[in-house]
Amino acid sequence: MRFRSGLCWPVKFFHTNLNKWTSLSAQGHCYAETGKGLPQTVSTVESTESPGMSLYAVASITGHFTETLDEVEVKCSLENNRFTLCECEKGRGIPLKRATFCPFKYLSVAEAAAIPLDVQSRGVDVGVAILLQSANQKVLLTRRTSSLRIFPNVWVPPGGHVELDERLLDAGLRELREETGLKLDPGDVSAQLLGLWESVFPPMLSRGMPQRHHVVTYMLLNTSLTHQQLQASLRPEPAEVSGCLWVDASLVKAIVSAVDGEEGSVTPLEGVAPTISVSEVSPEGVLSESDLPLSVLCNRAPNSGEDVERVSTGTKYALELWLKNLEGQGTRC
């Protein structure tokens, strides 16, 4: 069983005519069964209209910077366990994006007030997800086990919460090691911050009221090892990972063509095989090769009912950023 206890430091806002800062500080949660310590959390401010309500637990962080758009450029930093976002001029920051169907875009005041207090007080967790790029330009995705409460059976990059006193890169390498068994040192990789994603679960109001709110930092790690060399060292944690998959640019283009929130059939791309080889992970952690229909990776997020095996919306966003990076774009960190 997982036990949580938490501390929350105050949030500070700074407004001028030139800059708007949102200081998102740390809220701790202790996990008794792992002893991992306290993950970084975007903390919250108290709503003046509804005392006791955490503003960012029930409001969009992206929406703080824009009233109409779903993507903005920001500057970010993580210092003294405080994750800070700041407005910046176009072309001088990194993208922050939310889904077009982000629940906080459509949440009424009454619905926000009805969110349970434990969800409101939790705040917004800060996470890191690693796009591990091999020397032959393939990226590792993992499938979350069906037993996980949040986004089960969904394909994502390795990642998780940032713990107190960790840098983003250190947190990403730790999560990569814990989930996949791949042990890389900071000196073994070149790191690049691709973008930020505002993640909400459930991902749309038609599937339930928000229960979790995250800002996910997507980091690209380049290695000098091929995906075959990395595959030989994979030792996935079966409690978290049920499958592993290496994707190349052509497969990624097929995946991101299935835009979540849109309707209609997905047109197959020429040159992409109808089945993809994946490594299935047994309950004992043993890997075995299996074929997965491409159509599964091109599934869209359902508007209602049970979720389906698919690539998460945030992961599609990160993969689009990765494709742009292959074309020579990106922001060094």
C-alpha positions as CSV (number, residue, x, y, z in Angstrom):
1,M,0.0,0.0,0.0
2,R,1.2,3.5,-0.8
3,F,1.1,6.1,2.0
4,R,1.5,9.8,1.4
5,S,2.3,12.8,3.6
6,G,3.0,16.3,2.3
7,L,4.4,19.7,2.9
8,C,3.7,22.7,0.7
9,W,5.8,25.9,0.5
10,P,4.1,29.2,-0.5
11,V,3.8,30.2,-4.1
12,K,4.9,33.7,-5.2
13,F,3.8,35.6,-8.2
14,F,5.6,38.5,-9.8
15,H,3.9,40.7,-12.3
16,T,5.4,43.6,-14.3
17,N,4.5,45.1,-17.6
18,L,7.4,43.1,-19.2
19,N,7.3,39.8,-17.4
20,K,4.8,37.5,-15.7
21,W,6.4,34.9,-13.4
22,T,4.6,31.9,-12.0
23,S,6.7,30.3,-9.3
24,L,5.8,26.7,-8.9
25,S,7.3,25.3,-5.8
26,A,7.8,21.9,-4.2
27,Q,5.2,19.9,-2.4
28,G,6.4,16.6,-0.9
29,H,4.9,13.2,-0.9
30,C,6.6,10.3,1.0
31,Y,6.2,6.8,-0.4
32,A,6.5,4.4,2.5
33,E,7.0,1.3,0.4
34,T,9.9,2.7,-1.7
35,G,11.6,5.3,0.4
36,K,12.1,7.4,-2.7
37,G,11.7,10.6,-0.8
38,L,9.8,13.7,-1.9
39,P,9.0,14.3,-5.5
40,Q,8.9,17.8,-6.9
41,T,5.4,19.3,-7.2
42,V,4.2,22.5,-8.7
43,S,2.6,24.1,-5.7
44,T,-0.6,26.0,-5.6
45,V,-2.0,29.4,-4.6
46,E,-5.2,29.7,-2.6
47,S,-8.2,30.9,-4.5
48,T,-9.6,34.2,-3.1
49,E,-13.1,33.2,-4.4
50,S,-13.0,29.8,-2.8
51,P,-10.8,29.8,0.3
52,G,-9.0,26.5,0.7
53,M,-9.1,25.7,-3.0
54,S,-5.7,25.3,-4.7
55,L,-5.8,27.5,-7.7
56,Y,-3.5,25.5,-10.0
57,A,-5.1,22.2,-8.9
58,V,-8.2,23.4,-10.7
59,A,-6.9,25.8,-13.3
60,S,-4.7,25.5,-16.4
61,I,-1.1,26.5,-16.1
62,T,-1.0,27.1,-19.8
63,G,-4.1,29.2,-19.5
64,H,-2.2,31.5,-17.0
65,F,-0.1,32.6,-20.0
66,T,-2.7,32.7,-22.7
67,E,-6.5,33.0,-22.8
68,T,-7.1,31.5,-26.2
69,L,-4.1,29.4,-27.3
70,D,-3.1,25.9,-26.3
71,E,0.7,26.5,-26.7
72,V,3.0,29.2,-25.5
73,E,6.7,29.8,-25.1
74,V,8.1,30.1,-21.6
75,K,11.4,30.0,-19.8
76,C,11.7,27.5,-17.0
77,S,14.1,26.8,-14.2
78,L,14.4,24.4,-11.3
79,E,16.3,25.9,-8.3
80,N,16.1,25.2,-4.6
81,N,13.2,22.7,-5.2
82,R,11.2,25.4,-7.0
83,F,10.1,25.0,-10.6
84,T,9.5,28.4,-12.2
85,L,7.9,29.4,-15.4
86,C,8.2,32.8,-17.0
87,E,6.8,34.5,-20.1
88,C,9.4,35.2,-22.8
89,E,9.7,36.6,-26.2
90,K,8.8,34.3,-29.1
91,G,11.8,32.3,-30.2
92,R,13.7,32.6,-26.9
93,G,12.0,29.9,-24.8
94,I,10.6,26.4,-24.9
95,P,7.1,25.4,-25.8
96,L,4.5,24.7,-23.1
97,K,1.4,23.0,-24.4
98,R,-1.9,21.5,-23.3
99,A,-4.3,19.3,-25.1
100,T,-7.1,20.9,-27.1
101,F,-9.5,19.0,-24.8
102,C,-7.7,19.9,-21.6
103,P,-10.4,19.6,-18.8
104,F,-9.4,22.9,-17.2
105,K,-10.4,24.7,-20.4
106,Y,-14.0,23.7,-19.9
107,L,-14.3,23.3,-16.1
108,S,-17.0,25.5,-14.6
109,V,-16.6,27.3,-11.3
110,A,-19.2,24.9,-9.7
111,E,-17.3,21.9,-11.1
112,A,-14.0,23.2,-9.9
113,A,-15.4,23.7,-6.4
114,A,-16.8,20.1,-6.4
115,I,-13.3,18.6,-6.9
116,P,-12.4,16.7,-3.7
117,L,-10.1,18.6,-1.3
118,D,-7.4,15.9,-1.4
119,V,-7.1,16.5,-5.2
120,Q,-7.1,20.3,-4.8
121,S,-4.5,20.2,-2.0
122,R,-2.2,17.9,-3.9
123,G,-1.2,20.7,-6.3
124,V,0.6,20.0,-9.6
125,D,3.3,17.4,-9.8
126,V,6.5,18.1,-11.8
127,G,7.7,15.2,-13.8
128,V,10.4,14.4,-16.3
129,A,10.2,12.1,-19.3
130,I,13.2,10.9,-21.3
131,L,13.3,10.5,-25.0
132,L,16.4,8.3,-25.3
133,Q,17.8,8.6,-28.8
134,S,20.2,5.9,-30.0
135,A,23.1,6.5,-32.3
136,N,21.0,5.2,-35.2
137,Q,18.2,7.7,-34.4
138,K,15.6,5.6,-32.7
139,V,13.7,6.5,-29.6
140,L,12.6,4.2,-26.7
141,L,9.0,4.0,-25.7
142,T,7.6,1.9,-22.9
143,R,4.0,0.7,-22.3
144,R,2.7,1.3,-18.8
145,T,1.3,-1.8,-17.1
146,S,-2.5,-2.3,-17.1
147,S,-2.4,-2.3,-13.2
148,L,-1.4,1.3,-13.0
149,R,-4.1,3.7,-11.9
150,I,-3.1,6.6,-14.2
151,F,-2.8,6.1,-18.0
152,P,-2.7,2.3,-17.8
153,N,-1.6,0.4,-21.0
154,V,-0.5,3.6,-22.7
155,W,2.8,4.0,-24.5
156,V,5.1,6.8,-23.1
157,P,8.8,7.5,-22.7
158,P,10.4,6.4,-19.4
159,G,9.9,9.0,-16.7
160,G,8.4,10.0,-13.4
161,H,8.4,12.5,-10.6
162,V,11.3,14.8,-9.9
163,E,12.4,14.3,-6.3
164,L,13.6,17.0,-3.9
165,D,17.1,18.3,-4.5
166,E,17.3,16.6,-7.9
167,R,18.2,18.2,-11.2
168,L,16.0,17.4,-14.1
169,L,18.7,15.3,-15.8
170,D,19.5,13.4,-12.7
171,A,15.8,12.6,-12.1
172,G,15.4,11.5,-15.7
173,L,18.4,9.2,-15.6
174,R,17.2,7.7,-12.3
175,E,13.7,7.1,-13.7
176,L,15.3,5.6,-16.8
177,R,17.3,3.2,-14.7
178,E,14.4,2.3,-12.4
179,E,12.0,1.6,-15.2
180,T,14.2,0.0,-17.9
181,G,17.4,-1.0,-16.1
182,L,19.5,1.2,-18.4
183,K,22.3,2.8,-16.4
184,L,23.6,5.9,-18.0
185,D,25.7,8.6,-16.4
186,P,25.4,12.3,-17.2
187,G,28.7,12.1,-19.0
188,D,27.4,9.4,-21.3
189,V,24.7,11.5,-22.9
190,S,24.0,15.0,-24.3
191,A,20.9,16.5,-22.9
192,Q,18.4,18.8,-24.5
193,L,15.1,20.1,-23.1
194,L,12.5,19.8,-25.8
195,G,9.3,21.1,-24.3
196,L,6.8,21.1,-21.5
197,W,3.4,19.3,-21.4
198,E,0.5,20.1,-19.1
199,S,-1.0,16.7,-18.3
200,V,-4.3,16.0,-16.7
201,F,-5.9,12.7,-15.7
202,P,-8.5,11.8,-16.8
203,P,-7.5,13.7,-20.0
204,M,-11.0,15.0,-20.8
205,L,-14.1,16.0,-18.8
206,S,-16.2,13.4,-20.6
207,R,-14.2,10.7,-18.9
208,G,-14.4,12.1,-15.4
209,M,-13.3,15.0,-13.2
210,P,-9.6,15.8,-12.9
211,Q,-7.7,13.6,-10.4
212,R,-4.1,14.4,-11.2
213,H,-2.4,17.4,-12.7
214,H,1.2,17.4,-13.9
215,V,3.8,19.5,-15.8
216,V,5.9,17.1,-17.7
217,T,9.3,18.1,-18.9
218,Y,10.4,16.2,-22.0
219,M,14.2,15.8,-22.2
220,L,16.1,14.4,-25.2
221,L,19.1,12.3,-24.4
222,N,21.5,11.4,-27.2
223,T,23.8,8.4,-26.7
224,S,26.6,7.0,-28.7
225,L,25.1,3.5,-28.5
226,T,22.9,1.9,-31.1
227,H,19.4,0.7,-30.1
228,Q,20.6,-2.9,-30.5
229,Q,23.3,-2.2,-27.8
230,L,20.8,-0.5,-25.6
231,Q,18.2,-3.3,-26.1
232,A,20.8,-5.8,-24.9
233,S,20.9,-4.0,-21.5
234,L,17.2,-3.6,-21.1
235,R,15.9,-4.9,-17.8
236,P,12.4,-3.4,-17.5
237,E,10.6,-3.2,-14.1
238,P,7.5,-5.4,-14.7
239,A,5.5,-3.6,-12.0
240,E,5.7,-0.5,-14.2
241,V,6.5,-1.6,-17.8
242,S,4.7,-4.2,-19.9
243,G,6.4,-3.6,-23.2
244,C,9.3,-1.8,-24.9
245,L,9.5,-0.4,-28.4
246,W,12.1,1.5,-30.5
247,V,10.6,4.0,-33.0
248,D,12.3,5.7,-35.9
249,A,11.2,8.8,-37.7
250,S,9.0,7.1,-40.3
251,L,7.0,5.3,-37.5
252,V,6.8,8.4,-35.5
253,K,5.3,10.3,-38.4
254,A,2.6,7.6,-38.6
255,I,1.9,7.8,-34.9
256,V,1.6,11.6,-34.7
257,S,-0.7,11.6,-37.8
258,A,-3.4,10.2,-35.5
259,V,-4.3,13.5,-33.7
260,D,-6.1,13.1,-30.5
261,G,-9.4,15.1,-30.4
262,E,-10.0,14.8,-34.1
263,E,-12.4,12.4,-35.8
264,G,-12.2,10.3,-38.9
265,S,-10.0,7.5,-40.0
266,V,-6.2,7.7,-40.0
267,T,-4.6,7.4,-43.5
268,P,-1.8,4.8,-43.4
269,L,1.6,6.3,-44.4
270,E,3.5,4.7,-47.3
271,G,6.5,2.7,-46.4
272,V,5.4,1.9,-42.8
273,A,4.9,-1.8,-42.0
274,P,1.4,-2.8,-40.8
275,T,2.9,-4.6,-37.8
276,I,5.7,-3.4,-35.4
277,S,8.1,-5.6,-33.4
278,V,7.8,-4.9,-29.7
279,S,9.4,-6.5,-26.6
280,E,6.8,-7.8,-24.3
281,V,7.7,-7.9,-20.6
282,S,6.5,-10.9,-18.5
283,P,5.5,-10.6,-14.8
284,E,9.0,-11.9,-14.1
285,G,10.7,-9.3,-16.2
286,V,11.6,-11.6,-19.1
287,L,11.5,-10.1,-22.6
288,S,10.0,-11.8,-25.6
289,E,9.4,-10.4,-29.1
290,S,5.9,-9.9,-30.4
291,D,4.2,-8.2,-33.3
292,L,1.9,-5.2,-32.6
293,P,-0.5,-3.8,-35.2
294,L,0.5,-0.3,-36.3
295,S,-3.2,0.6,-35.8
296,V,-2.8,0.2,-32.1
297,L,-0.1,2.9,-31.9
298,C,-2.4,5.1,-34.1
299,N,-5.3,4.8,-31.7
300,R,-6.8,8.1,-30.6
301,A,-7.7,9.0,-27.0
302,P,-11.4,7.9,-26.6
303,N,-13.9,10.5,-25.6
304,S,-15.7,8.2,-23.2
305,G,-15.5,4.8,-21.6
306,E,-12.4,2.7,-21.0
307,D,-9.1,3.9,-22.3
308,V,-7.4,1.9,-25.1
309,E,-3.8,0.9,-25.8
310,R,-2.3,3.9,-27.6
311,V,0.5,6.4,-27.5
312,S,-0.4,9.2,-25.0
313,T,-1.3,12.7,-26.3
314,G,1.7,14.2,-24.5
315,T,4.0,11.6,-26.0
316,K,2.8,12.5,-29.5
317,Y,3.6,16.1,-28.7
318,A,7.1,15.2,-27.6
319,L,7.6,13.0,-30.7
320,E,6.6,15.9,-32.9
321,L,9.2,18.0,-31.1
322,W,11.7,15.2,-31.7
323,L,11.0,15.2,-35.4
324,K,11.6,18.9,-35.5
325,N,14.8,18.4,-33.6
326,L,16.0,15.9,-36.3
327,E,15.5,18.7,-38.8
328,G,17.9,20.9,-36.9
329,Q,15.6,22.7,-34.5
330,G,15.6,22.5,-30.7
331,T,16.7,24.3,-27.6
332,R,19.9,23.3,-25.7
333,C,19.7,23.2,-21.9
